[in-house]
Structure formats: C-alpha cells, structure tokens
Amino acid sequence: MGNCRSGCRTQDHESYSACLRDASPAVANSTQTRSGLYAAEAKRDIESREYRAARAQGIQPATTQLPDIRQAVAASNKADTALTIRS
C-alpha cells in the first residue's frame, strides 16, 4: 500500500511509478485553455502579422481587423499601387 498514490483504486502496485502509469495521467497543454483564450491570441497574432506586412508595403487598411486588412491588400494588388482604405 505504501507504493501507491492516495487516489489509487487497487493499492497493489509494486512501485509508485507503476501506479502512476496505470492511472494514465493526461497532461493538458498550458497554452490551450478551454476558455478560448488560445484561439483569440492566435487570431490576434495573425492580424498583427498581416497588418504589419500590409503597412510595410505602404498599404493603410481601414481597421486592424483581418477582413479589412485582406480587402485593402487585394484592392492594392488590383490597383497595382499601395492604397489607403477608409471606412
């Protein structure tokens, strides 16, 4: 009994590590929470990268939102010049 963890149902393992292996503990990724913060951070990262890339080309999107950034880049590509898009 001394080799098992306190939550062990069988209390018959030959070592503490055998008890842990039998319990099959799952490790959650600390960067991905169930609350959606990871997805929000990933979206902000994409938006900031695309906005910086657009600004580096001289394009000024109406906002920092992804659809506005992509619309400004597409319009600038079509016009073959850097544009300033206003809402």
C-alpha positions in Angstrom: 0.0 0.0 0.0 2.9 2.4 0.6 3.9 2.3 -3.1 0.6 3.7 -4.5 -0.7 7.2 -4.7 -3.6 8.1 -2.4 -6.2 8.1 -5.2 -5.3 4.5 -6.4 -8.3 2.2 -6.5 -6.4 -1.1 -6.3 -3.5 -0.1 -3.9 -1.5 -3.1 -5.2 1.3 -1.7 -7.4 4.9 -2.7 -6.9 6.1 0.9 -7.3 4.9 4.5 -7.3 5.8 4.9 -11.0 3.8 1.7 -11.9 0.8 3.2 -10.0 1.2 6.5 -12.0 1.5 4.6 -15.3 -1.6 2.6 -14.5 -3.6 5.8 -13.8 -2.7 7.2 -17.3 -2.4 10.8 -16.3 -3.2 13.3 -19.1 -1.2 16.5 -19.3 -3.0 19.5 -20.7 -1.2 21.9 -22.9 -0.9 25.0 -20.8 -1.1 27.3 -23.9 -4.5 26.0 -24.9 -7.2 26.7 -22.4 -10.8 25.6 -22.7 -11.9 29.2 -22.4 -10.9 30.1 -26.0 -8.0 32.4 -25.0 -5.6 30.4 -27.1 -7.8 30.9 -30.2 -8.2 34.6 -29.5 -4.4 35.0 -29.1 -3.8 33.1 -32.3 -6.2 35.4 -34.2 -4.5 38.5 -32.8 -1.2 37.1 -33.9 -2.4 36.6 -37.4 -4.0 40.0 -37.6 -0.9 41.8 -36.3 1.4 39.9 -38.7 -0.8 40.7 -41.7 -1.3 44.3 -40.7 2.5 44.8 -40.3 3.1 43.2 -43.7 0.5 45.5 -45.3 1.9 48.6 -43.6 5.4 47.6 -44.7 4.1 47.7 -48.3 2.6 51.1 -47.8 -0.9 49.9 -47.6 -3.2 51.5 -45.0 -6.2 49.3 -44.1 -9.4 50.9 -42.7 -9.0 48.9 -39.4 -6.8 46.3 -38.0 -9.4 43.6 -38.4 -8.4 40.7 -40.7 -11.2 41.1 -43.3 -10.3 44.8 -43.7 -6.6 44.1 -44.0 -7.1 41.4 -46.6 -9.6 43.7 -48.5 -7.0 46.5 -48.6 -4.2 44.2 -49.8 -6.5 42.8 -52.5 -7.5 46.3 -53.6 -3.9 47.4 -53.6 -2.8 44.4 -55.7 -5.6 45.0 -58.2 -4.7 48.7 -58.5 -1.0 47.8 -58.6 -0.2 50.5 -56.0 -0.4 51.0 -52.3 -3.8 52.3 -51.2 -5.2 54.0 -48.1 -8.6 52.5 -47.4 -11.1 54.5 -45.3 -14.3 53.2 -43.9 
